[in-house]
Amino acid sequence: MSETTNKPRILAADDSRVMRVAMRKILGKEYDVIEAEHGEDAWTLLINDNTIQVLFTDLSMPYLDGYGLLERMRTSEDPRLQEMPVIIITGKEDDDKAKQEALDRGASDFISKPFESIQLQARAKAHVQFKETATKLVNTEAKLERQAAVDEVTGLAGQRYFCKAADEALAYIRRHGGQYVLIRMDLDNFNQMFIKNGKEAADAILATFGQHLSAQVRKEDMLARVGLAKFAMLLRDTPLSQAEQLVQRITDSVSELPIKQADGTNINLTVSTGIYEPDYRVSEDIKIQISAAESLLEQAVEKGGNQFCVSSDLPQVEPINLETALKHIEHGNTKVIENQVGQLVKRVFPLIDFLAKRIGGDAVELADKLKQKMWP
């Protein structure tokens, strides 16, 4: 906050002085409103003032327009700018196509000119998050870490957490062997649903879909929301055929979710998906692998949506049975079984559980610890 006020700070970026003054008059009682007359001014304020909590911006501005400002924020290395709520002020010249482009670049919400006092105040109240002073924030580090890791709308993991956890899983697989499948899934035509029904209804759609996804995956799988209507999964030790079955089940069932539009009619959701099985020995960068899954997703969208595209970089080999695997180990040919270690160990665990229960004592606890060690 500034030295003279402890009100939540809002930045209003608009080349119209009349609009900026109107916003300041409407919001000034409850918020500390600062102004910028074009995108470059707004960007300078944003990168130098970490007390700004919400940005209201026009799309058409000189030097740097609203689209460019959005793109700079969402591609910034500063998490504060990546996640800051941005409300687009739209005029009569801004059609649905313009709004869709703004959403694609990371807009949080819209308000139309001329705006009413109640509308503007409601948008500000919905997006401003009251924060404590820097000293108090240090004492709530654990809470802030959780907020960064968990998406508030869906309750799923967030993008940064997903990439970090996926990196850790990849490092483990490089050391111990195994296999995994990456999935990128988007809700089809979500931008149009957002524009037609508003943010509150859009959030309800995302929350319902997130719950539906959570019910479909295993506890050991990773699931996250990585964009507006974008989701990612990492399925460990899952054959590609099983990953396809999972995605097909989600594709078939999502249209049955009980979701209604603002006018009371049902929304028939559909999803497009990319399913990618990497060879970690070729590419060790998880971001590159996620990008490969997104390319498959784009192919599904180009084909009309409501479908999935699949690709695998692994050599196509026949599954190895336990007896053959033991012979390979006996002769030191461990590289032959590296990509199938996870599946082989899973087959042995029922035997380990059986023996542990017969032995009793600490054996059961040791067996559980072994499982946790294999799949932390």
C-alpha positions as CSV (number, residue, x, y, z in Angstrom):
1,M,0.0,0.0,0.0
2,S,1.0,3.6,-0.3
3,E,2.3,5.6,2.7
4,T,-0.9,7.6,2.9
5,T,-3.5,4.9,2.8
6,N,-4.0,1.3,3.7
7,K,-6.8,0.8,1.1
8,P,-6.5,-2.0,-1.5
9,R,-4.8,-0.5,-4.5
10,I,-6.3,-0.6,-8.0
11,L,-4.7,0.5,-11.3
12,A,-7.0,2.0,-13.9
13,A,-5.5,2.1,-17.4
14,D,-7.5,4.0,-20.1
15,D,-6.5,6.7,-22.6
16,S,-9.8,8.5,-21.8
17,R,-9.3,10.9,-18.8
18,V,-13.1,11.0,-18.4
19,M,-13.2,7.2,-17.9
20,R,-10.3,7.3,-15.4
21,V,-11.9,10.1,-13.4
22,A,-15.2,8.2,-13.4
23,M,-13.5,5.1,-12.0
24,R,-11.7,7.1,-9.3
25,K,-14.9,8.8,-8.2
26,I,-16.8,5.5,-8.0
27,L,-14.1,3.4,-6.4
28,G,-12.1,6.0,-4.5
29,K,-14.0,5.7,-1.2
30,E,-13.0,2.1,-0.7
31,Y,-9.9,1.7,-2.9
32,D,-6.7,3.6,-3.6
33,V,-7.1,4.1,-7.4
34,I,-4.0,5.1,-9.4
35,E,-4.2,5.9,-13.1
36,A,-2.3,5.2,-16.4
37,E,-3.2,6.8,-19.7
38,H,-1.7,4.0,-21.9
39,G,-0.3,0.5,-21.6
40,E,3.4,1.5,-21.3
41,D,2.6,3.7,-18.3
42,A,0.5,0.9,-16.8
43,W,3.4,-1.6,-17.3
44,T,5.9,0.8,-15.6
45,L,3.5,1.1,-12.6
46,L,2.9,-2.7,-12.4
47,I,6.6,-3.7,-12.3
48,N,7.5,-1.0,-9.8
49,D,4.6,-1.1,-7.4
50,N,4.0,-4.5,-5.8
51,T,1.0,-3.2,-3.8
52,I,-1.3,-3.1,-6.9
53,Q,-3.8,-5.9,-6.5
54,V,-6.2,-5.5,-9.5
55,L,-5.9,-3.9,-13.0
56,F,-8.8,-2.4,-14.9
57,T,-7.7,-1.8,-18.5
58,D,-9.1,-0.6,-21.8
59,L,-8.2,-2.6,-24.9
60,S,-7.6,0.3,-27.3
61,M,-4.7,2.5,-26.0
62,P,-1.7,4.2,-27.6
63,Y,1.9,2.9,-27.3
64,L,0.8,-0.4,-25.8
65,D,-2.8,-1.7,-26.0
66,G,-4.7,-3.9,-23.6
67,Y,-3.8,-7.1,-25.4
68,G,0.0,-6.3,-25.3
69,L,-0.3,-5.4,-21.6
70,L,-2.0,-8.7,-20.9
71,E,0.6,-10.6,-22.8
72,R,3.5,-9.0,-20.9
73,M,1.9,-9.8,-17.6
74,R,1.0,-13.4,-18.3
75,T,4.5,-14.1,-19.8
76,S,6.3,-12.3,-17.0
77,E,8.6,-14.2,-14.7
78,D,6.9,-12.5,-11.7
79,P,4.2,-14.7,-10.3
80,R,2.4,-11.6,-9.0
81,L,1.9,-10.3,-12.5
82,Q,1.1,-13.8,-13.9
83,E,-1.8,-14.2,-11.5
84,M,-3.0,-10.6,-10.9
85,P,-6.8,-10.2,-11.8
86,V,-7.2,-8.2,-15.0
87,I,-10.7,-6.8,-15.8
88,I,-11.1,-5.6,-19.4
89,I,-13.1,-2.5,-20.0
90,T,-14.9,-3.1,-23.3
91,G,-16.6,-0.5,-25.6
92,K,-19.1,-0.8,-28.4
93,E,-16.3,-1.4,-30.9
94,D,-15.2,-4.5,-28.9
95,D,-17.1,-7.6,-30.2
96,D,-17.1,-11.1,-28.9
97,K,-14.1,-11.9,-31.0
98,A,-12.1,-9.2,-29.2
99,K,-13.3,-10.6,-25.8
100,Q,-12.2,-14.1,-26.8
101,E,-8.8,-12.9,-27.7
102,A,-8.5,-11.1,-24.4
103,L,-9.5,-14.3,-22.6
104,D,-6.9,-16.3,-24.6
105,R,-4.3,-13.8,-23.4
106,G,-5.3,-14.2,-19.7
107,A,-8.1,-11.7,-19.0
108,S,-10.0,-12.4,-15.7
109,D,-13.3,-10.6,-16.4
110,F,-15.1,-7.9,-18.4
111,I,-17.0,-4.8,-17.8
112,S,-18.7,-2.8,-20.6
113,K,-18.8,1.0,-21.1
114,P,-20.7,2.9,-20.0
115,F,-20.4,1.1,-16.7
116,E,-22.8,1.6,-13.7
117,S,-21.4,2.3,-10.2
118,I,-22.8,-1.0,-8.8
119,Q,-21.2,-3.0,-11.6
120,L,-17.8,-1.4,-11.2
121,Q,-17.9,-1.8,-7.4
122,A,-19.0,-5.4,-7.7
123,R,-16.1,-6.2,-10.1
124,A,-13.6,-4.6,-7.7
125,K,-14.9,-6.3,-4.7
126,A,-14.9,-9.7,-6.4
127,H,-11.3,-9.5,-7.5
128,V,-9.5,-7.5,-4.9
129,Q,-7.8,-9.6,-2.2
130,F,-7.1,-7.8,1.0
131,K,-3.5,-8.5,2.0
132,E,-1.6,-8.0,5.2
133,T,1.6,-6.0,5.5
134,A,4.9,-7.5,4.3
135,T,5.9,-8.4,7.9
136,K,2.7,-10.4,8.4
137,L,3.0,-12.1,5.0
138,V,6.3,-13.6,6.2
139,N,4.5,-15.3,9.0
140,T,1.9,-16.8,6.7
141,E,4.4,-18.4,4.3
142,A,2.8,-21.8,4.6
143,K,-0.6,-20.5,3.7
144,L,0.8,-18.6,0.7
145,E,2.6,-21.7,-0.5
146,R,-0.7,-23.6,-0.5
147,Q,-2.5,-20.8,-2.4
148,A,0.3,-21.0,-5.0
149,A,-0.1,-24.8,-5.2
150,V,-3.8,-25.1,-5.2
151,D,-6.3,-23.6,-7.7
152,E,-9.0,-21.9,-5.7
153,V,-11.8,-22.4,-8.3
154,T,-11.4,-26.2,-8.8
155,G,-9.4,-27.3,-5.8
156,L,-6.9,-29.0,-8.1
157,A,-3.2,-28.4,-8.2
158,G,-2.0,-25.2,-10.0
159,Q,0.3,-24.9,-12.9
160,R,3.5,-24.2,-11.0
161,Y,2.9,-27.1,-8.6
162,F,2.2,-29.4,-11.5
163,C,5.4,-28.6,-13.3
164,K,7.4,-28.9,-10.1
165,A,5.9,-32.2,-9.1
166,A,6.2,-33.5,-12.7
167,D,9.9,-32.6,-12.7
168,E,10.3,-34.6,-9.4
169,A,8.5,-37.6,-10.9
170,L,10.7,-37.4,-14.0
171,A,13.9,-37.3,-11.9
172,Y,12.7,-40.3,-9.9
173,I,11.9,-42.3,-13.1
174,R,15.3,-41.4,-14.5
175,R,17.0,-42.9,-11.4
176,H,14.8,-46.0,-10.9
177,G,13.2,-46.6,-14.3
178,G,9.5,-46.6,-15.1
179,Q,7.1,-45.0,-17.5
180,Y,4.4,-42.3,-17.6
181,V,1.8,-40.6,-19.8
182,L,1.2,-36.9,-20.0
183,I,-2.3,-35.6,-20.8
184,R,-3.4,-32.1,-21.8
185,M,-7.2,-31.5,-21.9
186,D,-9.2,-28.4,-22.7
187,L,-12.9,-27.7,-22.4
188,D,-14.1,-26.9,-25.9
189,N,-15.6,-23.4,-26.6
190,F,-15.1,-22.3,-23.1
191,N,-14.5,-18.7,-24.0
192,Q,-17.9,-18.4,-25.6
193,M,-19.5,-19.9,-22.5
194,F,-17.6,-17.3,-20.4
195,I,-18.7,-14.4,-22.5
196,K,-22.4,-15.6,-22.6
197,N,-22.8,-16.5,-19.0
198,G,-20.3,-14.4,-17.0
199,K,-17.5,-15.2,-14.6
200,E,-19.5,-16.7,-11.8
201,A,-21.2,-19.2,-14.1
202,A,-17.9,-20.0,-15.8
203,D,-16.2,-20.7,-12.4
204,A,-19.1,-23.0,-11.5
205,I,-18.5,-24.9,-14.7
206,L,-14.8,-25.2,-13.9
207,A,-15.5,-26.3,-10.4
208,T,-17.9,-29.1,-11.5
209,F,-15.6,-30.3,-14.2
210,G,-12.6,-30.3,-11.8
211,Q,-14.6,-32.5,-9.4
212,H,-15.5,-34.8,-12.2
213,L,-11.8,-35.2,-13.3
214,S,-10.8,-35.9,-9.6
215,A,-13.2,-38.7,-9.4
216,Q,-11.8,-40.3,-12.6
217,V,-8.1,-40.5,-11.7
218,R,-6.1,-42.5,-9.1
219,K,-4.6,-41.0,-6.0
220,E,-1.1,-41.6,-7.3
221,D,-1.9,-39.6,-10.6
222,M,-1.2,-35.9,-10.8
223,L,-4.0,-33.6,-11.9
224,A,-3.9,-29.8,-12.3
225,R,-5.6,-26.8,-13.8
226,V,-2.9,-25.1,-15.9
227,G,-5.0,-22.3,-17.6
228,L,-8.4,-20.8,-17.9
229,A,-10.1,-24.0,-19.1
230,K,-6.9,-26.0,-19.4
231,F,-6.1,-29.2,-17.5
232,A,-3.1,-31.5,-17.3
233,M,-2.5,-35.0,-15.9
234,L,0.6,-37.2,-15.4
235,L,-0.3,-40.9,-15.1
236,R,2.6,-42.9,-13.6
237,D,3.1,-46.5,-14.6
238,T,0.1,-46.5,-16.8
239,P,0.0,-48.3,-20.2
240,L,-0.9,-46.0,-23.1
241,S,-4.0,-48.1,-23.8
242,Q,-5.3,-47.5,-20.2
243,A,-4.6,-43.7,-20.6
244,E,-6.7,-43.8,-23.8
245,Q,-9.5,-45.6,-21.9
246,L,-9.5,-43.0,-19.2
247,V,-9.7,-40.1,-21.6
248,Q,-12.4,-41.9,-23.6
249,R,-14.4,-42.3,-20.4
250,I,-14.1,-38.6,-19.6
251,T,-14.9,-37.6,-23.1
252,D,-18.1,-39.7,-23.1
253,S,-19.3,-38.7,-19.6
254,V,-18.6,-34.9,-19.5
255,S,-21.7,-34.0,-21.5
256,E,-23.8,-35.6,-18.8
257,L,-22.6,-33.2,-16.1
258,P,-25.6,-31.2,-14.6
259,I,-24.6,-27.7,-15.7
260,K,-27.0,-24.9,-16.9
261,Q,-26.4,-21.6,-18.6
262,A,-27.6,-18.3,-17.4
263,D,-30.8,-18.7,-19.5
264,G,-31.6,-22.0,-17.8
265,T,-30.7,-24.3,-20.7
266,N,-28.3,-27.2,-20.3
267,I,-24.7,-26.8,-21.3
268,N,-23.3,-29.8,-23.2
269,L,-19.7,-29.8,-22.4
270,T,-17.1,-31.5,-24.6
271,V,-13.3,-31.8,-24.3
272,S,-10.4,-32.1,-26.6
273,T,-7.3,-34.0,-25.4
274,G,-3.7,-34.7,-26.3
275,I,-2.2,-38.0,-24.9
276,Y,1.6,-38.2,-25.0
277,E,3.9,-41.0,-23.9
278,P,7.4,-39.6,-23.7
279,D,10.7,-41.4,-23.8
280,Y,12.5,-39.7,-20.9
281,R,15.9,-40.8,-22.2
282,V,15.4,-38.6,-25.2
283,S,13.8,-35.5,-23.6
284,E,14.5,-34.7,-20.0
285,D,12.7,-31.4,-20.0
286,I,9.1,-31.7,-18.6
287,K,8.1,-28.4,-20.3
288,I,9.0,-29.8,-23.7
289,Q,7.0,-32.9,-23.0
290,I,4.0,-30.9,-21.9
291,S,4.3,-28.9,-25.1
292,A,4.3,-32.1,-27.1
293,A,1.0,-33.1,-25.4
294,E,-0.4,-29.6,-26.2
295,S,0.5,-30.1,-29.9
296,L,-1.6,-33.3,-29.9
297,L,-4.4,-31.3,-28.2
298,E,-4.3,-28.7,-30.9
299,Q,-4.6,-31.5,-33.5
300,A,-7.8,-32.7,-31.8
301,V,-9.2,-29.2,-31.8
302,E,-8.4,-28.7,-35.5
303,K,-10.3,-31.9,-36.2
304,G,-13.4,-30.4,-34.7
305,G,-12.9,-31.1,-30.9
306,N,-14.7,-33.6,-28.7
307,Q,-11.9,-36.1,-29.4
308,F,-8.3,-37.0,-28.6
309,C,-5.0,-37.5,-30.4
310,V,-2.4,-39.9,-29.2
311,S,1.4,-40.3,-29.7
312,S,4.2,-42.4,-28.1
313,D,7.9,-41.9,-28.3
314,L,8.7,-45.2,-26.6
315,P,10.0,-48.1,-28.7
316,Q,7.2,-50.6,-29.2
317,V,8.2,-53.7,-27.4
318,E,6.3,-56.7,-26.0
319,P,5.6,-56.7,-22.3
320,I,8.2,-58.7,-20.3
321,N,6.9,-61.2,-17.8
322,L,8.5,-61.6,-14.3
323,E,10.4,-64.8,-15.2
324,T,12.0,-63.2,-18.2
325,A,12.8,-60.0,-16.2
326,L,14.5,-62.1,-13.4
327,K,16.7,-63.8,-16.1
328,H,17.7,-60.4,-17.5
329,I,18.7,-59.2,-14.0
330,E,20.6,-62.4,-13.4
331,H,22.7,-61.9,-16.5
332,G,23.1,-58.1,-15.9
333,N,20.9,-57.0,-18.8
334,T,19.0,-54.4,-16.7
335,K,18.6,-51.9,-19.5
336,V,16.2,-54.2,-21.2
337,I,13.7,-53.9,-18.4
338,E,14.2,-50.2,-17.5
339,N,10.9,-49.0,-19.1
340,Q,8.9,-51.8,-17.5
341,V,10.2,-51.7,-13.9
342,G,7.1,-49.9,-12.6
343,Q,4.7,-52.5,-14.1
344,L,6.9,-55.4,-13.0
345,V,7.0,-54.2,-9.4
346,K,3.3,-53.7,-9.3
347,R,2.8,-57.3,-10.2
348,V,5.1,-58.4,-7.3
349,F,3.4,-56.3,-4.6
350,P,0.4,-58.6,-4.0
351,L,3.0,-61.4,-3.2
352,I,4.8,-59.0,-0.9
353,D,1.6,-58.1,0.9
354,F,0.7,-61.8,1.2
355,L,4.1,-62.7,2.7
356,A,4.0,-59.6,5.0
357,K,0.7,-60.6,6.5
358,R,1.9,-64.2,7.1
359,I,5.0,-63.0,8.8
360,G,3.2,-60.4,10.8
361,G,4.8,-57.9,13.2
362,D,6.7,-55.1,11.4
363,A,6.5,-56.8,8.1
364,V,3.2,-55.2,7.0
365,E,4.6,-51.7,8.0
366,L,7.8,-52.4,6.0
367,A,5.7,-53.5,3.0
368,D,3.7,-50.2,3.1
369,K,6.9,-48.2,3.4
370,L,8.3,-50.0,0.4
371,K,5.2,-49.0,-1.6
372,Q,5.6,-45.4,-0.5
373,K,9.2,-45.4,-1.5
374,M,8.4,-46.7,-5.0
375,W,5.5,-44.2,-5.4
376,P,6.1,-41.2,-3.1
